[in-house]
């Protein structure tokens, strides 16, 4: 599940790479709704369940971070 943190590699595509006032949900390619739906679909299959669960947890934590830091759930 720790490998699911590699989903943040898409932050390297942003300019600037780090912006404390930017919500990653909806902004970065691997943090958009179609991808999140795909991560939820991974939870259905037993072979990919842990990967999907890790990615869903990651997106949930990013959403909470958005709410705490910017006051919105998505970008």
C-alpha positions as CSV (number, residue, x, y, z in Angstrom):
1,X,0.0,0.0,0.0
2,X,2.9,2.3,0.5
3,X,3.7,2.1,-3.2
4,X,0.4,3.9,-3.9
5,X,2.2,7.1,-2.8
6,X,3.8,6.9,-6.3
7,X,0.6,8.3,-7.6
8,X,2.0,11.7,-6.6
9,X,4.5,11.6,-9.4
10,X,2.0,13.6,-11.4
11,X,2.8,16.5,-9.2
12,X,6.0,16.9,-11.1
13,X,4.0,17.9,-14.1
14,X,2.6,21.0,-12.4
15,X,4.2,24.4,-12.4
16,X,5.1,25.2,-9.7
17,X,5.6,21.6,-8.5
18,X,4.4,22.5,-5.0
19,X,1.7,25.1,-4.2
20,X,0.3,25.1,-0.7
21,X,-2.9,26.7,-1.8
22,X,-3.6,24.3,-4.6
23,X,-5.9,21.3,-4.2
24,X,-4.5,18.2,-5.9
25,X,-7.9,16.6,-6.3
26,X,-9.2,17.6,-9.8
27,X,-5.9,19.4,-10.7
28,X,-3.3,16.7,-11.3
29,X,-4.0,14.0,-13.9
30,X,-3.9,11.0,-11.6
31,X,-6.1,12.9,-9.0
32,X,-9.1,13.5,-11.3
33,X,-12.6,11.9,-11.0
34,X,-12.3,9.4,-13.8
35,X,-9.1,8.0,-12.2
36,X,-10.6,8.0,-8.8
37,X,-13.5,5.9,-10.2
38,X,-10.9,3.5,-11.6
39,X,-9.3,3.3,-8.2
40,X,-12.7,2.4,-6.7
41,X,-13.1,-0.3,-9.4
42,X,-9.7,-1.8,-8.4
43,X,-11.2,-2.5,-5.0
44,X,-13.8,-4.8,-6.5
45,X,-11.3,-7.4,-7.7
46,X,-9.4,-9.5,-5.2
47,X,-6.0,-9.3,-7.1
48,X,-6.0,-5.5,-7.1
49,X,-8.0,-4.8,-3.9
50,X,-5.0,-3.6,-1.8
51,X,-3.8,-1.4,-4.6
52,X,-7.2,0.1,-5.1
53,X,-7.7,0.5,-1.3
54,X,-4.4,2.3,-1.0
55,X,-5.2,4.7,-3.9
56,X,-8.7,5.4,-2.5
57,X,-7.3,6.2,0.9
58,X,-4.7,8.4,-0.7
59,X,-7.4,10.3,-2.6
60,X,-9.5,10.6,0.6
61,X,-6.6,12.0,2.5
62,X,-5.8,14.5,-0.3
63,X,-9.5,15.6,-0.2
64,X,-9.3,16.2,3.5
65,X,-6.1,18.1,3.0
66,X,-7.9,20.3,0.4
67,X,-10.7,21.0,2.8
68,X,-8.4,21.9,5.7
69,X,-6.0,24.1,3.7
70,X,-8.3,25.7,1.1
71,X,-11.8,25.2,2.3
72,X,-12.9,23.3,-0.8
73,X,-13.1,19.5,-1.5
74,X,-11.9,19.7,-5.1
75,X,-10.0,22.1,-7.3
